[in-house]
Amino acid sequence: MARLKAITIRGYRSIRDQITIRFPPNVPVVLIGENNVGKSNIISAMDLILGETWPGNYEPDDHEFWDRKPSNGPIEIRTEFEPFSIPDGRGSAINVRGFRWVYDPSSSGEKCIFHAETSSGERYVVNEMRDRCTCIVVGADRRLSYQLSYASKWTLLSKLMRKFHRYLTSDPERVKQLKEKFKEIKQIFTKVQEFAEFQSGLTERFSNMVSGMTYRLEIDFSAYDPSNFFHSLRVFPHENGRTRTFEELGSGEEQLLALAFAHAYAKAFYEGIILAIEEPEAHLHPLAQQWLAKEIHQMARDRLQIVITTHSPAFVNILGLEGIVLVRKLNGATVVKQLTAQELADYCIEHGAHPDRTNAQTILPFYAASATQEILSGLFAKKVILVEGPTEAIALPIYLSKVGLNATKKGIAIIPVMGKGNLAKWWRFFTAYEIPTFLIFDNDVKDDSNGRKRKDALRTIGLREDEIEQIIAMDDWNIGSLYCVFGRDFEETLRRSFSDYESLESQAKDEIGDSKPLVARYVAERLPKNNDIGWTKFKELKEKIERLANSYFNP
């Protein structure tokens, strides 16, 4: 079974400098990022070199070059496979390691090169090589009906039926039986009087028209090769015993059928099928998204190579972290960030994690144990603010909005990590992916009597020990470039900072009860804008968050 190990792309559409995406075994590749950062361009590059179009004949349009200018240099796409062999026709084998496609409009010689990289050097690609690893794209338009048709020899159905035909014709006796059955079927057709009359009339008219030619042709309603019975098979969905058309299927049902078909193909023939699905969450309700995400990860464990683009954290699984690819733009060009378990472990150790307990084997289960969709949504954010719990997560966006920072509009995720002990942990995770991350907590000692958790968080962001000791002893606001501490207690600090806080808090409890998050939101929504010190502090906090550097992506 041919397996794609990596694809490297340069000079293609939004991809200026070389990017490489690895395809680790048994996990899906999940491309995440904002709109218009280049996720679909990565899929298009895969389709170009591994899809149904023969790359050697492909002439890219101007818009397919970096910055829409062919003068910016060549396009190059390379794939790396786990080596596989095909016969060379002379009793030996060709050991294929990858493909290389280059289009250089400025070349004085061959503008387009499509070669296989083999153990004996480069050579021209042949169909037998491409058949071993094929990319099937289910785009946003969900053209499944095309893939399950015979519109070209590269569709999934055509490839499947060619294989069935090869197995069928390997047994001459089986072919003989099939031809006899086919004759019986044709005899039944001729019993339809209208069909028989049309066929005889067509044959007679055609014979008269070609009678003066030196060769003789006859026509018949038949198959060119009766033994190629499988070519007449079609795929139709059924519901309650009745056949349905693809047009009757919902888009969600179509993509599930595409997954099932590709998975069955890969299992039956042990051949390289890469199924690329753009936004599998589209047209599916939230619970269906979660179910499909589990199915995709299970199919990946069962040998099917899958790559998806998504805006939904339902499809992000920390245990499949090595397949997660964060796609962003730097100075207008697509860049990617993909980590191995070892790279994440090394980064965490470098930023304060215990070296004896942190390694490539433990790091993913450690994060997966407490990962939630709410936390993983931070991977889709431009910046992340980590808070202790739901009270801060609900109230802070309201305060920030009132001082001019709409967190949602700016792509800032405010994420509760459920306790001070998880602040350092998730700060390491998000900054490992170069996502700017800010910490907010208070000095409440109920679950951190010795200050260990707060010290761990502050050490992780690089503060000195003397600074840390001062910060965890403070009873009032403390706002730094990477952190904000709300004194001894979040609510108590706000009571001192806003003259109307306590009265609104009492009013809230009378109306909606004692739920801390709901009370905090109630008060935040109703606090008037005035000269209270609290608004000055939130303006300062807003400025620190806005200045938070976007690391390598937007320095």
Buried (B, 14 or more C-beta within 10 A) or exposed (E): BBBBBBBBBBBBBBBBEEBEBBBBEBBBBBBBBBEEBBBBBBBBBBBBBBBBEEBEEBEBEEEBBBEEEBEEBBBBBBBBBBBBBBEBEEEEEBBBBBBBBBBBBEEEEEEBBBBBBBEEEEBEBBEEBBBBBBBBBBBEEBBBBBBBBEBEEBBBBBBBBBBBBEEBBEEEEEBEEBEEEBEEEBEEEEEEEEEEEEBEEEBEEEEEEEEEEEEEEEEEEEEEEBBBBBBEEEBEBEEEEEEEEBEEBEBBBBBBBBBEBBBEBBEEEEBBBBBBBBBBBBBBEEEBBBBBBEBBBEBBEEBBBBBBBBBBBBBBBBBBBBBBBBBBBBEEBBBBBBBBBEBBBBBBBEBBBEEEEBBEEEBBEBBEEBBEBBBBBBBBBBBBBBBBBBBBBBBBBBBBBBBEBEBEEEEBBBBBBBBBBBBBBBBBBBBBBBBBBBBBBBBBBEEBEEBEBBBBBBBBBEBEEEEBEEBBEBEBBBBBEBBBBBBBBBBBBBBBBBBBBBEBBEBBBEEEEEBBBBBBBBBBEBBEEEEBEBBEBBBBBBBBBEEBEBBEBEE
